[in-house]
């Protein structure tokens, strides 16, 4: 095995892993925040010192505001307050139906 093949064998899976983490982080933000919080807790939480403390502070979940905070699910209506009728916004289902249509 040459040096090129060794580097290629290590580099390609790392690139694929980085892309996978990026896609999961973008499309599953709550899961990303839960994983980050769990990792921060395993590293020692708020009592960690030194490099572990910096890593814990970096991994700590950020406080969300506005529509991403989850507050619009029935509490403060941050997103629904812009609509004309806020009660209709609460009565609508949280799910959207996806229909697959065959092309002709």
N, C-alpha and C positions, 0 to 999 in steps of 0.2 A: 504494500500500500504506500503510495507516494504521499508527500506532504499535501499536495493539492487535494487528493481524495480524502485525507484526514480532515482538512479544514472544511471541505465541502460537506462531509458527513456530519460535522458539528454545526456548521453555519446554517444550512438549509432548515433543519428542524428548529433552530432558535428563531429564525425569521418567521416560520409558520406559527410557532408558539406566540410570538409577539403580535402577529396579526390576529390570531384567535383571541388573545386577551383584549386587544383593542376593540374587536367587534362585540365581544361579550360585554365589555365595559360600556359601550355606546348603547346597545340595545337591551341591556338588563342592568340599569343603574341601581336599582334597589338591591339586587343580588351582589353587585360590586361593593356597595356600601356595607352590606352585612359581612361579606368576606373580609373587607378591610378592618371593620370593627373587631371581628373575631381574631384576626391576626394581631391587631394592636393589643388586645387583651392577653393573648398568649405570650407576647413579648414583655409583659409586666405592667401594662396599663399606665396609669398616671404616676406610679412609683418608680418607673424605669429611669435610669440615669445614663448620661453619656450618649454614645451613638444609638443605643436602644431607645433612649428617651426622645431623641430627635426623630427616629424612625416612627415611634408611636405617635408623636405629634403630627407627623406627615400623613400617617395612615388614619388618624382620627376622623370620624365622619364629620363632614361640613354641615352646618345648619342651612337647610334649604329655605327659600322664601318664595312667595308667590304661588304660581300654579304647581310647581314641582314639590311643594312642601307636604302635600297630602292633606292639607287643611281644607281643600275644596270638596272633600268627600262628604261633607254635611256639617262641618263646623262653621268656619268663617266665610265660606263662599267667596274666596278671593277671585276665582275665575268666573263664577256665575254672576258676580255683581255687575258685570258689564252687560249682561243680557237684559232685555226689556222686562221679562217675567221670570224672576228667580225661582218661583215655585215649579215652573215647567222644567227648568234645568235639573231640579232635584228629582222629578218624577220620571225623567227619561232614564232608560237603562244605561248602566256603565259600559255595557258591551256593544260592539258594533257587529252586525252580521256580515260575514264575508261570503259572497256567492261566486263560484267559479263558473265561467261561461266558456263554452267551447267555441273556438274560432271556426268560421266557415270558409 
